[in-house]
Every structure is written in C-alpha cells, then in structure tokens.
Amino acid sequence: MLPFAPAIAVRRLLPAEMEAACVLLNRQLAAAFYSRPMEVEEAHEQLLSEAPPSMWPVQWQQHAVFLAVRAGELVGLLDVAVGSDTVELPSAQPFGLLRFWVLPEEGTLVDPVAVALLAAAGEFWRQQRVGVIKAYSASTGYPQWQGGMGLLPDDWAAQTRLLLADGFEFVDRRYAFVYRVQETLFEESVPQAGLSLSFRGDLRDRRYEIFFRRTERVATARVVQFVPEARAPRVAHLWEWEVETQWQNQNLGRWLLRRILNDTAQQAIEQVLVFVRMQQVAAINLLGQHGFVEQPYRGYSLQKTMRE
C-alpha cells in the first residue's frame, strides 16, 4: 500500500500568515549573498503592498505573493507582479514580473511545489493580459530587500532549471565585483574644464551627477548603503554608473568612481558592490584597475513569452 502524500495547495498570502511567510523567506535570504533577513513589519510592507518599494521607478499594476501549503505547512513562496519600467513612460507596455521565490529544502518537494506556484503565477499573468514575463529583471523586478541584482547563487540551480523548463530564456548576465574599502584615498582630477559634480539624496541613497556648463547632465551614479545583517560588513551598492555615449572615453567614469570610493572610505563603509553587464568591457577593466575583485557568482535575468 502506497503511503498517502498530502496535496500541495496554492493561495494568496494573507496578513495573518505574514510571520510564517517571513520565517520561510528569511531562511533562504540567510543563504544568499548580500541579502538581509527581514522583520515582520518590513516584510508586510514589501510583500503585501500594492506598489512594493523598488530601486527604480516602477508603474505597478498588480502585485501578488502566492504561498504553497502542504499539510498545513508553508513550503514555498512566489512574489509576482505586473508593471512597466518607469512612471516617466506611462504608455509603456506592461509586462509580468517574477521577483523572488522560495522552494522547499526537501528535494522531493522542489519540483511539485515549483510547478504549482508557476501555474498560479501563469494564471495571474493571463488574467492581467501580459504577453512577456521577466524573471529577476534588473530595472523593475528585483525586490528592494535583496542586495544583489538578479542574483542567482550557485545553490539556486533548481530555480534556474525550473524556469528554463517553464519556457524562460536567459536575456542578460551581470558580473559582480567587490571592493574592500581602503584608508588610502585615490587622487581625483577634473577631466576637462566646464564640468561640475553635484549630489542629491542622503548618505543612505546618494546620486552623483556630472554636468557640463551646469546644464547638460553627462554622467550619473547612484550609491545605496545597506547592512545585510547585524554582524555583516556595511556595504555600499554602486547601483547605477553611467556616462552618456558622446562623453565616454573621456575619464568621466574614472572621476565618478574615484569620488565614490573616496567618499565611502570616510563613511565607515567596508565594501562596495557593483554589478556590470558582460558587454561592459571598459567598465570591467576600470574596476580591476581600482582594486575590485570579481566574485564567484553571477546576476541573471530571464524572460519568456506567454502562450495563448
């Protein structure tokens, strides 16, 4: 006689289940690079908000978190949404987002829980009439509480395998580099006359902007500070680091980077984390010249087209 196997049920996350969901979520965050566990109050804001906090401006349309339950126990979680890249482009076509998920630790449950969660997500996206789904999108999809950008550590191989089996394809890959902040400061020099550097925001979320003749913005960077957990090093995430095309190869990126590294040295920051696309060869070389070391994990974004 075969043993009875409890069925897996999937339902939307309810406020009363937040504490249990937070335990499930934090178990996985504890094993992920540059991530920090959350208290229940923060998890409530991040998981139940119709417009969850995000690193980039997002025009949210729908947001949902699905739970997989087996014999009364939470065994999986999937955070999904529908939105478009920025509120500055209200006419942009919305797309589906797979933002984060947690699968069971027990190996035999991984596949059936994943299939059940993805089926619920697929129905959610079809109801919203979106044609494209992005998983771990760098511009909108990745949750604010995850320090990385589309980060899939090596031990997330099951998630990768299951997404590929569900029709997703890789569309972007980023390398991760870390700089151990030194007391020695870099020499800074203005690349040419007419350039000025200004700041917006505060120390926790600061934007650096270079202007030509105080009117034309030619380069920008954004640094977001976070502490993954109580005993972890303080980290500054170089979230944005861009030079306008016509101003590239004129040492503006070098000036921005040195200013940021010098600032972090005076703010008790211990590490600077940055993700760069594999095609950004010049940026990778510049990071290496300033002491950044590549890390043994990658950031990935995946995408699929929904079938009718």
C-alpha positions, -999 to +999 in steps of 0.1 A: +000+000+000+014+033-010+018+060+017-005+090+015+011+121+001-006+153+012-016+176-017+000+209-024-024+239-023-015+274-036-032+305-023-026+342-020-006+354+011-028+368+039-018+393+065-023+367+093+003+344+076+030+371+074+050+358+104+052+323+090+060+336+055+087+357+069+104+327+085+102+309+052+116+339+033+144+346+058+156+310+056+166+315+020+178+351+024+203+338+050+219+316+024+220+343-004+249+367-010+244+404+001+209+397+014+195+405+048+167+389+068+136+410+074+114+417+104+077+410+101+068+447+098+091+453+069+080+420+052+044+432+055+053+464+035+074+445+010+051+416+003+016+429+008+019+464-007+002+470-040+032+491-050+062+474-033+093+495-027+118+493-056+152+506-065+140+521-098+107+540-105+080+514-114+044+519-126+028+489-107-005+475-119-008+444-098+013+426-071+007+393-055+025+367-033+015+331-036+021+305-009+024+268-014+009+248+015+013+211+023-004+195+053-008+229+069+029+238+065+042+266+042+066+250+018+070+276-009+066+313-018+065+332-051+064+370-055+050+382-088+037+414-103+026+433-134+041+467-142+062+488-165+098+501-162+092+537-152+065+562-142+081+585-167+068+563-196+031+558-187+024+544-222+050+516-219+036+482-224+032+464-190+048+430-185+047+403-159+074+400-133+088+371-113+105+389-085+115+362-060+106+327-049+114+302-021+113+265-027+113+237-001+145+224+014+133+188+009+144+177-025+114+156-034+091+186-029+110+211-050+096+202-084+059+198-075+059+230-054+076+249-082+051+236-108+022+245-085+035+280-079+043+287-115+008+275-126-008+300-102+015+328-114+007+319-150-030+323-144-023+356-126-004+369-156-030+357-181-057+375-162-037+407-165-033+401-202+005+404-203+025+389-231+060+390-217+073+378-184+106+389-169+123+370-141+148+389-119+146+420-142+173+445-132+152+475-139+120+466-120+117+430-109+142+425-082+129+432-047+145+461-028+153+439+001+177+418-020+211+434-022+220+418-055+207+425-089+190+394-104+213+373-082+211+336-086+237+319-064+251+285-073+227+268-048+197+283-067+204+258-095+169+243-090+152+277-097+172+281-129+164+246-141+127+250-134+125+284-151+142+271-182+118+241-182+089+266-180+099+284-211+122+311-198+154+320-216+185+339-204+185+375-217+211+392-195+241+383-174+260+405-150+293+400-132+296+410-095+327+429-083+336+439-047+360+465-035+374+463+001+375+499+012+410+512+019+421+541+041+443+554+012+424+578-010+425+580-048+438+611-065+409+629-082+411+653-111+385+670-132+388+656-168+383+689-185+371+725-180+334+732-177+325+701-157+309+701-123+298+674-099+267+676-077+249+654-052+213+646-045+198+624-017+214+615+016+242+591+027+219+561+025+209+567-010+230+593-028+231+602-065+262+617-081+257+638-113+283+654-136+271+684-156+288+703-184+284+740-180+259+733-153+231+725-177+239+693-196+240+661-175+267+639-189+272+612-163+255+598-132+259+573-105+239+561-075+251+546-043+228+528-019+241+517+015+228+487+033+238+463+061+229+427+051+227+416+088+239+427+122+273+411+120+279+416+083+300+443+068+285+476+058+281+476+021+276+504-005+259+491-037+270+511-067+236+506-083+240+529-112+271+541-130+266+556-165+283+580-188+264+594-218+275+579-251+290+610-266+310+616-234+325+582-230+363+576-231+369+610-215+377+597-180+343+608-165+336+573-153+370+572-136+363+605-119+329+593-106+343+560-094+372+576-075+349+602-059+326+574-047+354+552-034+369+582-015+335+591+000+329+555+012+363+555+028+352+583+051+318+568+059+328+536+077+318+515+046+337+483+044+328+470+009+315+485-024+294+461-045+288+466-082+272+445-110+282+452-146+269+436-178+293+412-195+294+435-225+308+464-205+345+456-210+357+492-203+339+493-170+352+459-160+388+470-168+383+502-148+371+483-118+401+460-119+424+490-120+409+503-088+411+471-068+377+455-074+377+417-074+352+396-093+330+374-071+322+337-077+285+343-086+265+360-113+234+381-118+210+367-143+177+379-159+154+356-178+123+362-200+096+343-217+066+350-240+032+338-227+013+314-249-024+319-256 
